Amino acid sequence: MTISDFTRWLYRGQRPNWIARILNRASAAVVSSGVTSNYLVTLEVTERKSGRTVSLPMVIAIVDGQRYLVSMLGDNVQWVHNVRASGGRAVLRSGAREEIQLEEMPADQRAPILRAYLQRAPGARPHVPANKDAALAEFQKVAAAFPVFRLASRKPVQPTGPCEPRG
């Protein structure tokens, strides 16, 4: 079994299995503390049915100085439904707490963001049917299937390399 096969197995049916849920909880706890690189964050969003706060580890893509979150499993996932139901209100944690507003991007603007995301998120590559080095046209073909949200907040962003440590 390859790493890609294992990653797909963790999220069969676009839902994390029990192992993925445990790994996600552990990752969210570590990422929230701020000890990881500056593009790994924990997204906290309120569940639309229970009202509880759910924490998920996420990778931020930066394009033209803007930050974005991408749903690697597509449109039919709970965090995407919860963000939409909350009007885009959420919190990012990576050492500090940052209240954010998520704005969903139209499908015709997602291709460059998807490409940047796959450069930073190797765990997402098995779920997106485009090679991380493919032409923008390949990403445009699949862009409608993968929601992308721009992070709006007052925090200025400096583009960084894929693995630069925090300063």
Buried (B, 14 or more C-beta within 10 A) or exposed (E): EEEEEEBEEBBEEBEBEEEBEEBBEEBBEBBBEBEBBBBBBBBBBBBEEEEEEBBBBBBBBBBEEBBBBBBBBBEEBBBBBBBBBBEBEBBBBBBEEBEBBBEBBEBEEBBBBBBBBBBBBBBBBBBBEBEBEBEEEBBBEBBEBBBBBBBEEEEEBEEBEEEEEEE
